[in-house]
């Protein structure tokens, strides 16, 4: 699980990201932006884990990971 300030954030595979900016526009809380042609989490506190970025990404570069908790 990827965390930032103890909050889960989507994982971005920079090898796959082609900088199309679709995720930046899709994010309802403006948590994403582009830097050096690649997506990054610009505001991790804004991320509500909606998954819209994951849905629009044409290269599967951005994904939400879920932690499986076993007892
Ligand atoms: S939608 Fe995917 S390929 Fe496009 S900028 Fe976002 S992470 Fe990169």
Boltz pocket constraint, residues with backbone or C-beta under 6 A from the ligand:
constraints:
  - pocket:
      binder: B
      contacts: [[A, 12], [A, 16], [A, 17], [A, 18], [A, 19], [A, 20], [A, 21], [A, 22], [A, 23], [A, 24], [A, 38], [A, 39], [A, 53], [A, 56], [A, 57], [A, 58], [A, 59], [A, 60], [A, 61], [A, 62]]
      max_distance: 6.0
